[in-house]
Amino acid sequence: MRPPSTFKAEAPGGRFFAEVNHETQRITVFEVQPGGATPRYEVAAWSRVVHLSADGRFLALGYSGSNLLSLGVTSELTLITFYQDGAKTAPIPLRRLMPDLKLLRRSASHWVWGEYHGFVGQSSAYRVKTVDGRILTLDPATGNVLP
């Protein structure tokens, strides 16, 4: 796992990006316009896992340990936190994605739950894949699993 750092996360299509600043623990979302980038909103957070929807309205922060969970993890651990235009909308706990913790896969030192795939194309739907092979699509406004 890479050490904490400041980095840029781009939205599909490249019209928006997020500056993820480890030092200030803030994420600023910008819209790219002729002549430069304009800040749209900011959240007080940091994560190694950051995805931005194509329209820039939704920001998804994954658990900073990415797909690796401590051996003492509980089903209440927040794996994804969604924001809409800077306001927190729907934290997604592990139990919503992995209702049966017995399905977690053991690595040498951690549990593995799955992987973050990010926002789907130009939509605001967010996708993850669990270790048991399920692909789940989430609504970032509500946190509900979409059909």
C-alpha positions in Angstrom: 0.0 0.0 0.0 1.3 3.4 -0.9 2.1 5.9 1.9 -0.4 8.7 2.5 0.1 11.5 -0.1 -1.5 14.3 -2.0 -2.9 13.2 -5.4 -5.4 14.0 -8.1 -8.4 11.8 -8.9 -10.0 12.4 -12.3 -13.7 11.9 -13.2 -14.6 9.9 -16.3 -14.6 12.3 -19.3 -12.0 14.6 -17.6 -14.4 17.6 -17.0 -13.9 17.3 -13.2 -11.1 16.3 -10.9 -10.5 16.1 -7.1 -7.4 17.2 -5.4 -6.9 14.9 -2.4 -4.6 16.6 0.1 -3.1 14.4 2.8 -1.5 17.3 4.6 -4.7 19.4 5.1 -7.1 16.3 5.1 -9.3 18.1 2.6 -10.6 17.1 -0.9 -11.4 19.9 -3.3 -13.5 19.1 -6.4 -12.7 21.3 -9.5 -14.4 21.8 -12.8 -12.1 22.2 -15.8 -13.0 25.2 -17.9 -11.3 27.2 -20.6 -8.5 29.1 -18.9 -8.2 26.9 -15.8 -10.0 24.9 -13.1 -12.8 26.3 -10.8 -13.3 24.9 -7.3 -16.9 23.5 -6.9 -16.9 22.1 -3.4 -14.7 20.8 -0.6 -15.0 18.0 2.0 -12.9 17.6 5.1 -11.6 14.1 4.5 -8.7 12.0 3.0 -8.5 8.5 1.6 -6.3 6.5 -0.7 -9.4 5.4 -2.6 -11.2 8.4 -4.3 -13.6 8.3 -7.2 -15.6 11.2 -8.8 -18.7 10.9 -11.0 -18.5 12.2 -14.5 -20.8 15.2 -13.7 -18.6 16.0 -10.6 -21.6 15.9 -8.2 -20.8 12.7 -6.5 -17.6 11.8 -4.6 -16.9 8.3 -3.3 -14.3 7.7 -0.6 -13.3 4.1 0.0 -11.9 2.7 3.2 -8.3 3.8 3.4 -7.0 0.3 3.7 -8.5 -0.3 0.3 -9.5 -4.0 0.0 -7.5 -5.1 3.1 -9.4 -5.2 6.4 -7.9 -5.9 9.8 -8.4 -9.3 11.3 -10.6 -7.8 14.0 -12.9 -6.0 11.6 -16.7 -5.7 12.4 -19.6 -5.6 10.0 -20.1 -1.9 10.9 -16.8 -0.7 9.4 -17.6 2.0 6.7 -16.2 0.8 3.4 -17.5 3.7 1.2 -18.6 7.2 2.1 -20.6 9.1 -0.6 -20.9 12.8 -0.9 -23.2 14.8 -3.2 -22.0 18.4 -3.9 -19.9 18.3 -0.7 -22.6 16.9 1.6 -22.3 13.4 3.0 -25.2 11.2 1.7 -24.7 7.5 2.4 -22.0 5.7 4.3 -21.9 2.1 3.2 -20.9 -0.4 6.0 -19.2 -3.7 5.3 -22.4 -5.6 6.2 -24.2 -4.0 3.2 -21.6 -5.4 0.8 -20.7 -8.6 2.7 -23.6 -9.7 4.8 -21.8 -12.9 5.7 -18.3 -12.1 7.0 -17.4 -15.8 6.6 -17.1 -15.0 2.9 -14.2 -12.7 3.5 -10.9 -14.1 2.1 -7.8 -14.3 4.3 -4.5 -12.9 3.1 -1.3 -13.4 4.9 -2.2 -10.6 7.4 -5.7 -9.3 6.6 -9.1 -10.0 5.4 -9.9 -9.2 1.7 -13.5 -8.0 1.0 -13.4 -7.1 -2.7 -12.5 -4.2 -4.9 -13.7 -0.7 -5.8 -14.5 -0.3 -9.5 -15.7 3.3 -9.3 -18.4 5.2 -11.1 -19.9 3.6 -14.2 -19.2 5.7 -17.3 -21.3 8.9 -17.5 -23.8 7.7 -14.9 -23.6 8.3 -11.1 -23.9 4.6 -10.3 -21.0 3.3 -8.4 -19.7 -0.3 -8.7 -17.8 -2.7 -6.5 -16.9 -6.4 -6.8 -16.9 -8.6 -3.8 -14.5 -11.5 -3.2 -17.4 -14.0 -3.7 -17.7 -12.6 -7.3 -20.8 -10.4 -6.9 -20.8 -7.1 -8.8 -22.9 -4.6 -6.9 -24.0 -1.2 -8.3 -24.8 1.4 -5.7 -26.8 4.6 -5.8 -24.6 7.3 -4.2 -27.5 9.5 -3.2 -29.2 6.7 -1.1 -26.6 4.0 -0.7 -29.1 1.5 -2.0 -28.0 -1.5 -4.1 -29.4 -1.0 -7.6 -30.9 -3.9 -9.6 
